[in-house]
Amino acid sequence: MSTVVRTMCPMNCHPTLCGMLVEIEDGRVRSVKGDPDNPDSQGFLCIRGHASREIIDNPARLLHPMVRDRRGIGDWRRASWDEVLDRIAERMREAGRQAVATWTGHGVAANNYGVRLTGNLVRRFANLYGCQTWSAQMICWGLGGFGLGLTGLLETSTKEDMGAHANLIVLWGANLASQPNTARHVAAARRRGAHVVTVDVRETEAAAQSDEVFVLRPGTDAALALAMMHVIVREGLHDRAFVERHTLGFDELAAHARAHSPAWAEPITGIPAARIEALARRYATTRPATIVIGGSSMYKGANGAQAGRAIACLPALTGNLGVPGGGFGPRHGSSSHGQALASIAANDRRPPGDYVIDQMPRITEALVEGRIRVMLLWGTNMVSSFADASRVAEGLRLCDLVAVHDLFMNDTARECADVLLPATSWLEELGMKGTNTHLYLMPQALEPPGEARSASWVLRELARRLGLDDFFPWASDEDMIDAVLDHPATGHATVARIRAAGGIHPMNVSHVAYPTFAFDTPSGKVEFLSERAKRHGLPALPVYEPLPSSPYPLIFRQGRTLTHFHGFYDHGRALPSLARADSGPVLWISPADAAARGVTDGAAIRIHNERGALEARARVTEKVPAGTVWMRDGWRGVNDLTSGAPAVPDEACALFPFTVGQSAYDARVEVSPL
């Protein structure tokens, strides 16, 4: 007899998280489908969600602890949990706490994205033990949040508010492949008559749902935003009352914008001045207007933080804040007004120490210089996701011990690990996911296969061996989740209450961001001019800086596709349907650039620069402009090409509670036929 379990998709496509109904019979998954009663996804489930059934009973799953004596050789042998945990604890004690580090990826959040259960447990462990730990926000949305935060606009309105109220939607670097649930609300707004604009470095999936598409040169988003400000101020289209009441530095911004005309921006962005003028006028005169700004990919390159900084000025200039249909729409990593949870991370109990700051290049340096001797990796493929990945791999190989807790083997495990710890998947442990509006229970429905164990169990066992007696003061994982939910924003919800209500619980949030007009700055106002930025070695006003010079002619960018999201499940390669749909690295290249290099569509190519090389196949397409090439992220070798230089000064990394210390990820490349 089969049973149907209500749960959530184990992909982390935030702000899209989808409800799922799983049919289970005799301990096996028979089917998965979208949950029509889920208020966020309303029955939708994409190819990634449907592929999740391939996690269970997958022959590539890690089922037992494994160790090896020589890295990169593959001579793994099965070990007991006691052996591997004793070995890790012994090496940690030998190295000393400050030479031990933890690093988490999206794999730890498959069962709790938006509620941060495992991520905060890892941080709690690191804080109580006093070892190095950093937040993976720096690899994803943190740098964009940094730019937005300097201006003061971190909250976002919901997709529901946008769909119901926005008369103009600008999808700026926001590829709907990353957040397909948002697409339904964009379509609803269009049916009401809203105008939809896409701004990106290529024609993305969002272009098909747009009335206008602006394809700009990578790294020039700030130039486009400054030119739009020039038009808005020059023509008096700004909201004078809002600017006077709720902003600082308008006079300085207006003077600054005079030098950044559409004619100035045209050769920089590649967008004709007349189109920039028209976009600026449309944005300033169509009320209300929502900008859905990119969450990750648009910040992987030069001027990433300045892009967020400059774009955030636009809704403040036009009074599109604190009103239905205005401001910023859903963004990876953002929160609705009032959205919050209790923390179990024990940040106040972290002992003094010589800690490596939350800055990607400093982490890489610490690895290469031998400051880190033991690395504990939780649900992450570090050598595929870090910039300047060849140096990261070099540093990991210098460690005394690298342990990987995951469902499947990945590039980091193959190249650098000494110990493999088999993880539990969704359906095999209790979890909870959270969107910008709701909490969703993920009940345990299956017993873990083999000797797979949850991160919570592994951390408890390590804590016991290391004498961290108060690491897990709860009687069960359910009690631990209740501690996280104990917050006014949830109505002090509990797992039992949410279970009794059918597994779905609304949060006490505002669908409109900044309804009180109190913004995320020291002044409480939107800061066109940021003294805080100036104090930390950054321009006080948003700026465009010319792209770094390079002998390599093509600007390389990376992003998402509908068949892939993040590094877990071995970047999707462990799931057969996703592996078939996305079987190898493919580079988008324009017909002009391909012809100049003798490259034909589908041909084998070599992508290379001063840092590394990668083999791929060419997709010759008009959807990417000449001078730009684009690839799905996550392939091993992609980030051998990218720059590990800091994107913000070290002293600015601690300006916000979230992590912002991302490397630049810049890359200019050449492409050659093989």
C-alpha positions as CSV (number, residue, x, y, z in Angstrom):
1,M,0.0,0.0,0.0
2,S,1.4,3.4,-0.9
3,T,1.3,6.6,1.0
4,V,1.7,10.2,-0.1
5,V,4.0,12.5,1.8
6,R,3.8,16.3,1.6
7,T,7.2,17.8,1.5
8,M,9.4,20.3,-0.4
9,C,11.6,19.9,-3.4
10,P,15.2,19.2,-2.3
11,M,16.7,21.8,-4.7
12,N,17.5,25.3,-3.4
13,C,16.2,27.5,-6.1
14,H,15.4,30.4,-3.7
15,P,13.3,32.5,-3.9
16,T,11.6,29.7,-5.7
17,L,11.0,26.7,-3.4
18,C,8.4,24.2,-4.6
19,G,6.0,22.0,-2.7
20,M,6.1,18.3,-3.6
21,L,3.9,15.3,-3.1
22,V,5.9,12.0,-2.9
23,E,4.3,8.7,-3.3
24,I,6.1,6.0,-1.3
25,E,5.4,2.3,-1.4
26,D,7.4,-0.4,0.4
27,G,10.1,2.0,1.4
28,R,10.6,3.2,-2.2
29,V,9.8,6.4,-4.0
30,R,7.2,5.7,-6.7
31,S,6.5,9.2,-8.0
32,V,7.0,12.9,-7.3
33,K,4.7,15.7,-8.4
34,G,4.0,19.3,-7.6
35,D,1.8,20.1,-4.6
36,P,-1.2,22.1,-5.9
37,D,-2.0,23.2,-2.3
38,N,1.4,24.8,-1.8
39,P,0.8,28.6,-1.7
40,D,4.2,29.4,-3.2
41,S,4.4,26.9,-6.1
42,Q,0.7,25.9,-6.6
43,G,1.6,22.6,-8.2
44,F,4.6,23.7,-10.2
45,L,7.6,21.4,-10.4
46,C,10.4,21.8,-12.9
47,I,12.8,19.3,-14.4
48,R,15.1,19.7,-11.4
49,G,12.3,18.8,-9.0
50,H,11.2,15.8,-11.0
51,A,14.9,14.6,-11.1
52,S,15.0,14.5,-7.3
53,R,13.4,11.0,-7.2
54,E,16.7,9.8,-8.7
55,I,18.4,10.6,-5.4
56,I,16.8,7.7,-3.6
57,D,18.2,4.3,-4.5
58,N,20.8,5.9,-6.7
59,P,23.7,3.5,-7.1
60,A,26.2,6.3,-6.9
61,R,25.1,7.3,-3.3
62,L,27.7,7.2,-0.6
63,L,26.4,4.6,1.8
64,H,29.4,3.9,4.2
65,P,32.2,6.0,5.7
66,M,35.3,5.7,3.5
67,V,39.0,6.5,4.0
68,R,42.1,6.5,1.8
69,D,45.8,6.9,2.4
70,R,46.7,8.6,-0.8
71,R,44.7,11.5,-2.3
72,G,43.8,11.5,-6.0
73,I,44.5,7.8,-6.4
74,G,41.0,6.5,-5.6
75,D,42.1,3.6,-3.4
76,W,39.1,4.1,-1.0
77,R,38.4,1.5,1.7
78,R,35.3,1.1,3.8
79,A,35.6,2.2,7.4
80,S,33.4,2.3,10.5
81,W,31.9,5.5,11.9
82,D,34.0,5.1,15.0
83,E,37.2,4.9,13.0
84,V,36.5,8.0,10.8
85,L,35.2,10.1,13.6
86,D,38.1,9.2,15.9
87,R,40.5,10.0,13.1
88,I,38.9,13.4,12.4
89,A,38.8,14.3,16.1
90,E,42.4,13.2,16.6
91,R,43.7,15.3,13.7
92,M,41.7,18.3,14.9
93,R,43.3,18.1,18.3
94,E,46.8,17.7,16.7
95,A,46.3,20.7,14.5
96,G,44.9,23.0,17.1
97,R,41.5,24.7,16.9
98,Q,42.6,27.7,14.8
99,A,44.1,25.4,12.1
100,V,40.7,23.6,11.7
101,A,38.1,25.0,9.4
102,T,34.5,24.3,8.3
103,W,32.9,25.3,5.0
104,T,29.3,24.6,4.0
105,G,27.5,24.6,0.7
106,H,24.0,24.2,-0.6
107,G,24.0,20.5,0.1
108,V,23.5,21.1,3.8
109,A,20.4,23.1,3.0
110,A,18.5,20.7,0.7
111,N,16.3,19.9,3.7
112,N,16.2,23.3,5.4
113,Y,16.9,26.1,3.0
114,G,15.5,29.4,4.3
115,V,15.6,28.1,7.9
116,R,19.3,27.5,8.1
117,L,19.2,24.6,10.4
118,T,22.3,22.7,9.4
119,G,24.3,25.8,8.5
120,N,23.7,27.2,11.9
121,L,24.5,23.9,13.6
122,V,27.9,23.9,11.8
123,R,28.5,27.5,12.8
124,R,27.5,26.7,16.4
125,F,30.0,23.8,16.4
126,A,32.7,26.1,15.1
127,N,31.9,28.9,17.5
128,L,31.9,26.6,20.6
129,Y,35.1,24.8,19.4
130,G,36.8,28.0,18.3
131,C,37.8,27.0,14.8
132,Q,37.7,28.8,11.5
133,T,34.3,29.1,9.8
134,W,32.9,31.3,7.0
135,S,29.5,31.8,5.5
136,A,28.9,30.6,1.9
137,Q,26.8,33.7,1.3
138,M,30.1,35.1,-0.1
139,I,29.9,32.7,-3.0
140,C,26.4,33.6,-3.9
141,W,24.3,36.6,-3.1
142,G,26.5,38.4,-0.5
143,L,28.3,40.8,-2.8
144,G,25.1,42.0,-4.4
145,G,23.6,42.4,-0.9
146,F,26.7,44.5,0.0
147,G,26.0,47.0,-2.8
148,L,22.3,47.1,-2.1
149,G,22.9,47.5,1.7
150,L,25.2,50.4,1.2
151,T,22.3,52.3,-0.4
152,G,19.9,50.8,2.2
153,L,17.7,48.4,0.3
154,L,18.0,44.9,1.5
155,E,14.3,44.0,2.0
156,T,12.3,42.8,-1.0
157,S,8.6,42.7,-1.7
158,T,7.1,39.4,-2.5
159,K,6.4,37.8,-5.9
160,E,2.7,38.0,-5.1
161,D,2.9,41.7,-4.5
162,M,4.7,42.2,-7.8
163,G,2.3,40.1,-9.8
164,A,-0.7,41.9,-8.3
165,H,0.4,45.5,-8.4
166,A,3.5,46.3,-10.5
167,N,2.9,48.1,-13.8
168,L,6.5,47.8,-14.8
169,I,8.8,44.9,-14.1
170,V,12.5,45.2,-14.8
171,L,14.3,41.8,-14.7
172,W,17.8,43.1,-14.2
173,G,20.3,40.2,-14.3
174,A,17.4,38.0,-12.9
175,N,17.2,34.8,-15.0
176,L,13.9,33.1,-14.4
177,A,15.7,29.7,-14.8
178,S,16.9,30.4,-11.2
179,Q,13.5,31.3,-9.8
180,P,10.8,29.7,-12.1
181,N,8.0,30.4,-9.5
182,T,8.5,34.1,-10.1
183,A,7.7,33.6,-13.8
184,R,4.1,32.9,-13.0
185,H,3.7,36.2,-11.3
186,V,5.5,38.1,-14.1
187,A,3.1,36.5,-16.5
188,A,0.1,37.5,-14.3
189,A,1.4,41.1,-14.3
190,R,1.7,41.1,-18.1
191,R,-1.9,39.9,-18.4
192,R,-2.9,42.9,-16.4
193,G,-1.0,45.1,-18.8
194,A,2.3,45.5,-17.0
195,H,5.4,46.1,-19.2
196,V,8.3,43.7,-18.7
197,V,11.9,44.5,-19.4
198,T,14.9,42.2,-19.3
199,V,18.5,43.5,-18.8
200,D,21.2,40.9,-19.0
201,V,24.5,39.9,-20.7
202,R,22.7,37.5,-23.0
203,E,19.1,36.6,-24.0
204,T,18.0,34.5,-21.1
205,E,14.8,32.5,-20.5
206,A,13.3,35.7,-19.1
207,A,13.6,37.3,-22.6
208,A,10.7,35.2,-23.8
209,Q,8.4,36.8,-21.2
210,S,9.6,40.3,-21.8
211,D,8.4,43.2,-24.0
212,E,11.9,44.6,-24.3
213,V,15.3,43.1,-23.9
214,F,18.5,45.0,-23.2
215,V,21.7,43.0,-23.8
216,L,24.6,44.9,-22.2
217,R,28.4,44.2,-21.9
218,P,29.3,42.3,-18.7
219,G,30.3,44.5,-15.8
220,T,28.6,47.6,-17.1
221,D,25.3,47.5,-15.1
222,A,26.4,50.4,-13.0
223,A,27.1,52.5,-16.1
224,L,23.5,51.8,-17.3
225,A,22.0,52.7,-13.9
226,L,24.0,55.9,-13.8
227,A,22.9,56.9,-17.2
228,M,19.3,56.3,-16.3
229,M,19.8,58.5,-13.2
230,H,21.2,61.2,-15.5
231,V,18.0,61.2,-17.5
232,I,15.7,61.1,-14.5
233,V,17.4,64.0,-12.8
234,R,18.0,66.1,-15.9
235,E,14.3,65.9,-16.9
236,G,13.0,66.4,-13.4
237,L,11.3,62.9,-13.3
238,H,12.4,62.1,-9.8
239,D,10.0,62.2,-6.8
240,R,11.0,65.3,-5.1
241,A,8.9,64.7,-2.0
242,F,10.2,61.2,-1.4
243,V,13.8,62.2,-2.1
244,E,13.6,65.1,0.4
245,R,11.9,63.1,3.1
246,H,13.6,59.7,2.8
247,T,17.1,60.1,1.2
248,L,20.5,61.6,1.9
249,G,22.9,62.9,-0.7
250,F,20.6,63.8,-3.6
251,D,22.5,67.0,-4.5
252,E,25.8,65.1,-4.7
253,L,24.2,62.3,-6.7
254,A,22.6,64.8,-9.1
255,A,25.9,66.5,-9.7
256,H,27.6,63.1,-10.1
257,A,25.0,61.9,-12.6
258,R,25.5,64.9,-14.9
259,A,28.8,63.4,-16.2
260,H,27.1,60.0,-16.9
261,S,24.8,60.7,-19.9
262,P,23.4,58.0,-22.2
263,A,25.9,59.1,-24.8
264,W,28.7,58.4,-22.3
265,A,27.1,55.0,-21.5
266,E,26.5,53.8,-25.0
267,P,30.1,52.7,-25.9
268,I,30.5,51.2,-22.4
269,T,27.3,49.2,-22.2
270,G,26.8,48.6,-25.9
271,I,23.2,49.9,-25.6
272,P,22.2,52.8,-27.9
273,A,21.8,56.1,-26.0
274,A,18.2,56.5,-27.3
275,R,17.2,53.2,-25.8
276,I,18.7,54.1,-22.5
277,E,16.8,57.4,-22.5
278,A,13.6,55.6,-23.3
279,L,14.1,53.0,-20.5
280,A,14.9,55.8,-18.0
281,R,11.7,57.7,-18.9
282,R,9.6,54.5,-18.8
283,Y,10.9,53.5,-15.4
284,A,10.5,57.0,-13.9
285,T,6.9,57.5,-15.2
286,T,5.4,54.1,-14.8
287,R,4.2,53.7,-11.3
288,P,4.5,51.4,-9.5
289,A,7.6,49.8,-10.9
290,T,9.5,46.7,-9.5
291,I,13.1,45.7,-10.2
292,V,13.9,42.0,-9.8
293,I,17.6,42.2,-9.4
294,G,20.0,39.3,-10.0
295,G,20.9,37.2,-6.9
296,S,24.3,35.7,-7.9
297,S,25.6,35.6,-11.4
298,M,25.5,39.3,-12.1
299,Y,27.9,39.9,-9.3
300,K,30.6,37.4,-10.5
301,G,32.7,40.0,-12.3
302,A,34.0,43.5,-12.2
303,N,31.8,46.2,-10.7
304,G,29.5,43.6,-9.1
305,A,29.0,45.5,-5.8
306,Q,28.7,48.8,-7.7
307,A,25.9,47.3,-9.8
308,G,23.8,46.7,-6.7
309,R,24.8,50.1,-5.3
310,A,23.8,52.0,-8.4
311,I,20.6,50.1,-9.3
312,A,19.4,50.6,-5.7
313,C,19.3,54.3,-6.2
314,L,16.6,54.0,-8.9
315,P,13.6,53.1,-6.8
316,A,14.5,55.8,-4.3
317,L,14.9,58.5,-6.9
318,T,11.4,57.6,-8.3
319,G,9.6,57.1,-5.0
320,N,9.0,53.4,-5.7
321,L,9.6,52.3,-2.1
322,G,7.2,51.3,0.6
323,V,4.3,51.0,-1.9
324,P,2.6,48.0,-3.4
325,G,4.2,47.0,-6.7
326,G,7.4,49.0,-6.1
327,G,10.9,48.6,-4.9
328,F,12.8,45.3,-5.4
329,G,11.1,42.0,-6.1
330,P,12.2,38.5,-4.9
331,R,16.0,38.1,-4.8
332,H,18.2,35.1,-3.8
333,G,19.0,35.6,-0.1
334,S,16.6,38.4,0.6
335,S,14.0,38.7,3.3
336,S,10.5,40.2,3.4
337,H,9.8,42.9,5.9
338,G,9.5,41.3,9.3
339,Q,10.9,37.9,8.3
340,A,13.3,36.5,10.9
341,L,14.1,33.4,12.9
342,A,15.8,32.7,16.2
343,S,19.5,31.8,16.0
344,I,21.1,28.7,17.5
345,A,24.6,29.6,16.2
346,A,26.0,30.8,19.6
347,N,27.9,33.7,17.9
348,D,28.3,35.3,21.4
349,R,30.3,32.3,22.6
350,R,33.0,32.3,20.1
351,P,36.4,32.5,21.9
352,P,39.0,35.1,20.9
353,G,41.4,33.9,18.3
354,D,43.4,34.6,15.1
355,Y,40.6,34.1,12.7
356,V,40.7,34.3,8.9
357,I,38.2,37.0,7.8
358,D,35.3,36.2,5.6
359,Q,37.1,37.0,2.4
360,M,37.5,34.4,-0.3
361,P,41.1,35.3,-1.3
362,R,42.2,35.3,2.4
363,I,40.7,31.8,2.8
364,T,42.6,30.6,-0.3
365,E,45.8,32.2,1.1
366,A,45.3,30.5,4.5
367,L,45.0,27.1,2.7
368,V,48.0,27.6,0.5
369,E,50.2,29.0,3.3
370,G,49.3,26.1,5.6
371,R,47.4,28.0,8.2
372,I,44.5,25.5,7.7
373,R,45.5,21.9,8.4
374,V,42.1,20.2,8.8
375,M,39.1,21.1,6.6
376,L,35.6,19.8,7.2
377,L,33.4,20.2,4.2
378,W,29.6,19.9,4.5
379,G,27.6,19.6,1.3
380,T,29.9,21.6,-0.8
381,N,32.1,21.2,-3.9
382,M,34.7,23.7,-3.0
383,V,37.0,23.3,-5.9
384,S,34.2,23.9,-8.4
385,S,32.7,26.9,-6.7
386,F,35.6,29.0,-5.4
387,A,37.3,31.5,-7.8
388,D,40.9,30.7,-8.8
389,A,40.0,27.1,-8.1
390,S,43.3,25.6,-9.0
391,R,44.9,27.4,-6.0
392,V,42.1,26.3,-3.7
393,A,42.7,22.7,-4.8
394,E,46.4,23.2,-4.2
395,G,45.7,24.4,-0.7
396,L,43.3,21.6,0.1
397,R,46.0,19.1,-0.9
398,L,48.3,20.6,1.6
399,C,46.0,19.9,4.5
400,D,46.6,17.1,6.9
401,L,43.0,16.0,6.6
402,V,40.1,16.9,4.4
403,A,36.7,15.3,5.3
404,V,33.6,15.6,3.0
405,H,30.1,15.0,4.2
406,D,27.8,14.5,1.2
407,L,25.4,12.3,-0.7
408,F,27.6,11.7,-3.7
409,M,31.3,11.9,-4.7
410,N,32.2,15.3,-6.1
411,D,35.2,17.0,-7.6
412,T,36.6,18.1,-4.2
413,A,36.2,14.6,-2.8
414,R,37.8,13.0,-5.8
415,E,40.8,15.3,-5.8
416,C,41.4,16.3,-2.3
417,A,39.5,14.3,0.4
418,D,40.9,11.7,2.9
419,V,37.6,10.9,4.5
420,L,34.1,10.5,3.1
421,L,31.0,10.7,5.4
422,P,27.8,9.5,3.8
423,A,24.9,12.0,4.2
424,T,21.2,11.6,4.5
425,S,18.9,13.1,1.8
426,W,15.5,14.8,1.9
427,L,12.9,12.2,3.0
428,E,15.5,10.6,5.3
429,E,15.6,13.2,8.0
430,L,13.3,15.8,9.6
431,G,13.6,19.2,8.0
432,M,11.9,22.6,7.5
433,K,12.1,25.0,4.5
434,G,11.2,28.6,4.5
435,T,10.2,31.0,1.7
436,N,9.7,34.7,2.0
437,T,6.1,34.1,3.2
438,H,5.8,30.5,4.5
439,L,7.3,27.7,6.5
440,Y,7.0,24.1,5.2
441,L,7.6,20.9,7.2
442,M,9.7,18.2,5.5
443,P,8.9,15.0,7.5
444,Q,11.2,12.0,7.6
445,A,9.5,9.4,5.4
446,L,12.3,6.9,4.8
447,E,15.1,5.2,6.8
448,P,18.6,6.3,5.7
449,P,20.2,3.7,3.4
450,G,23.4,1.9,4.5
451,E,25.2,3.8,7.2
452,A,24.2,7.3,6.0
453,R,23.9,9.8,8.8
454,S,22.7,13.4,9.1
455,A,25.0,16.3,9.6
456,S,23.3,16.8,13.0
457,W,24.3,13.3,14.1
458,V,27.9,13.7,12.8
459,L,28.4,17.0,14.5
460,R,27.0,15.6,17.8
461,E,29.4,12.7,17.6
462,L,32.4,15.0,16.9
463,A,31.3,17.4,19.7
464,R,31.2,14.4,22.1
465,R,34.7,13.4,21.2
466,L,36.0,17.0,21.6
467,G,34.3,17.6,24.9
468,L,31.7,20.2,23.6
469,D,29.1,19.0,26.1
470,D,26.6,21.8,25.4
471,F,26.8,21.7,21.6
472,F,23.3,20.0,21.3
473,P,21.2,20.9,24.4
474,W,18.0,19.7,22.8
475,A,16.4,16.3,23.2
476,S,15.9,15.8,19.5
477,D,16.1,17.4,16.1
478,E,12.5,18.4,16.4
479,D,13.3,20.3,19.6
480,M,16.2,22.0,17.9
481,I,13.9,23.1,15.0
482,D,11.4,24.4,17.6
483,A,14.2,26.6,19.0
484,V,14.9,28.1,15.6
485,L,11.2,28.8,15.1
486,D,10.7,30.4,18.5
487,H,10.4,34.0,17.1
488,P,7.5,36.5,16.7
489,A,7.8,36.3,12.9
490,T,6.6,32.7,13.1
491,G,4.1,33.3,15.9
492,H,6.4,31.1,17.9
493,A,5.5,28.1,15.8
494,T,6.5,24.5,16.6
495,V,7.0,21.5,14.5
496,A,4.0,19.9,16.2
497,R,1.7,22.8,15.3
498,I,2.9,22.9,11.7
499,R,2.5,19.2,11.4
500,A,-1.1,19.4,12.8
501,A,-1.9,22.2,10.2
502,G,-0.9,20.0,7.3
503,G,2.8,21.0,7.1
504,I,2.3,24.6,5.9
505,H,2.6,27.7,8.1
506,P,2.3,31.4,7.1
507,M,4.9,33.9,8.4
508,N,4.0,37.2,9.9
509,V,5.5,39.4,7.2
510,S,4.6,42.3,5.0
511,H,4.3,41.6,1.3
512,V,5.6,45.2,0.7
513,A,9.2,46.0,1.6
514,Y,9.9,49.0,3.9
515,P,6.3,49.8,4.8
516,T,7.6,52.0,7.6
517,F,10.2,53.8,5.4
518,A,13.0,52.8,7.8
519,F,15.9,51.7,5.6
520,D,19.0,49.6,6.2
521,T,21.5,52.4,6.8
522,P,22.9,54.2,9.8
523,S,20.7,57.2,9.0
524,G,17.6,55.1,8.4
525,K,17.3,56.8,5.1
526,V,18.3,55.7,1.6
527,E,21.9,56.9,1.2
528,F,22.8,58.0,-2.3
529,L,25.9,59.3,-0.6
530,S,27.4,56.8,1.8
531,E,29.8,58.0,4.4
532,R,30.0,54.5,5.6
533,A,31.4,53.4,2.2
534,K,33.9,56.2,2.2
535,R,35.2,55.3,5.7
536,H,35.9,51.8,4.4
537,G,37.9,52.8,1.4
538,L,35.0,52.7,-1.2
539,P,33.5,55.5,-3.3
540,A,30.9,57.5,-1.4
541,L,28.7,57.6,-4.5
542,P,27.9,54.7,-6.9
543,V,30.5,54.5,-9.7
544,Y,31.3,52.7,-12.9
545,E,34.9,51.5,-13.1
546,P,36.4,50.4,-16.5
547,L,36.8,46.7,-16.8
548,P,40.2,45.3,-16.1
549,S,42.5,45.2,-19.1
550,S,43.6,41.9,-20.5
551,P,45.3,40.5,-23.6
552,Y,42.4,38.0,-23.8
553,P,39.6,39.4,-26.0
554,L,36.4,37.7,-24.8
555,I,34.6,38.5,-21.5
556,F,33.6,35.3,-19.8
557,R,30.5,35.0,-17.6
558,Q,28.7,32.1,-16.0
559,G,25.2,31.4,-14.6
560,R,22.3,29.0,-14.3
561,T,20.2,26.8,-16.6
562,L,16.9,25.1,-16.1
563,T,18.7,21.7,-15.7
564,H,21.1,22.8,-13.0
565,F,21.3,24.6,-9.7
566,H,24.4,24.7,-7.4
567,G,27.0,22.1,-6.6
568,F,25.1,19.5,-4.8
569,Y,24.3,16.1,-6.3
570,D,27.7,16.4,-7.9
571,H,26.5,19.5,-9.8
572,G,23.5,17.4,-11.0
573,R,25.7,14.9,-12.7
574,A,24.7,12.1,-10.2
575,L,21.0,12.4,-11.3
576,P,20.6,10.7,-14.7
577,S,17.9,12.9,-16.2
578,L,19.8,16.1,-15.4
579,A,23.1,14.5,-16.6
580,R,21.4,13.6,-19.9
581,A,19.9,17.0,-20.4
582,D,23.2,18.8,-19.6
583,S,25.9,16.3,-20.4
584,G,28.9,18.5,-20.6
585,P,30.2,22.1,-20.6
586,V,28.9,24.2,-23.5
587,L,30.1,27.7,-24.3
588,W,27.7,30.2,-25.8
589,I,29.6,32.2,-28.4
590,S,28.4,34.7,-31.0
591,P,28.5,33.9,-34.7
592,A,31.0,36.7,-35.4
593,D,33.4,35.5,-32.7
594,A,33.0,31.9,-33.7
595,A,33.7,32.6,-37.4
596,A,36.8,34.7,-36.5
597,R,38.2,31.6,-34.7
598,G,37.1,28.9,-37.1
599,V,34.6,27.5,-34.6
600,T,31.4,25.8,-35.7
601,D,28.3,25.0,-33.8
602,G,28.8,21.9,-31.7
603,A,32.5,21.8,-32.3
604,A,35.0,20.9,-29.5
605,I,36.8,23.9,-28.2
606,R,39.4,25.0,-25.7
607,I,38.7,28.0,-23.5
608,H,41.9,29.4,-21.9
609,N,43.6,32.3,-20.3
610,E,46.6,33.0,-18.1
611,R,45.1,31.0,-15.2
612,G,43.9,27.8,-16.8
613,A,42.0,26.0,-19.6
614,L,38.8,24.1,-20.0
615,E,37.6,21.9,-22.9
616,A,33.9,22.3,-24.0
617,R,31.6,22.4,-27.0
618,A,30.6,25.5,-28.8
619,R,27.0,26.8,-29.0
620,V,27.1,29.4,-31.7
621,T,24.1,31.7,-31.1
622,E,22.9,35.2,-31.6
623,K,21.6,35.2,-28.0
624,V,25.0,36.3,-26.8
625,P,26.7,39.5,-28.2
626,A,30.1,39.6,-29.8
627,G,32.8,40.0,-27.3
628,T,31.0,38.0,-24.6
629,V,31.0,34.3,-24.0
630,W,28.8,32.5,-21.4
631,M,28.6,29.0,-19.7
632,R,26.6,27.2,-17.1
633,D,28.5,27.3,-13.8
634,G,29.8,24.4,-11.8
635,W,31.8,22.5,-14.3
636,R,35.2,21.5,-13.0
637,G,37.7,23.9,-14.6
638,V,35.4,26.8,-15.1
639,N,36.7,28.5,-12.0
640,D,40.3,27.7,-12.9
641,L,39.8,30.6,-15.3
642,T,38.4,33.1,-12.8
643,S,40.2,35.7,-10.7
644,G,40.6,35.2,-7.0
645,A,41.3,38.9,-6.4
646,P,39.1,40.6,-3.7
647,A,36.0,42.4,-4.8
648,V,35.8,44.6,-1.7
649,P,38.5,45.7,0.7
650,D,39.2,43.5,3.7
651,E,38.1,46.2,6.1
652,A,34.6,46.3,4.5
653,C,33.9,42.6,4.8
654,A,32.3,43.0,8.3
655,L,30.0,45.9,7.4
656,F,26.9,43.6,7.4
657,P,25.8,40.6,9.3
658,F,26.0,38.5,6.1
659,T,29.2,37.6,4.3
660,V,30.3,39.8,1.4
661,G,34.0,38.8,0.9
662,Q,33.6,37.4,-2.6
663,S,36.5,37.2,-5.1
664,A,36.1,39.1,-8.3
665,Y,35.5,36.0,-10.5
666,D,36.7,38.1,-13.5
667,A,37.8,36.2,-16.5
668,R,38.7,37.2,-20.0
669,V,39.5,34.3,-22.3
670,E,40.4,33.1,-25.7
671,V,38.6,30.3,-27.5
672,S,40.3,27.9,-30.0
673,P,39.0,24.9,-31.9
674,L,40.3,21.5,-30.9
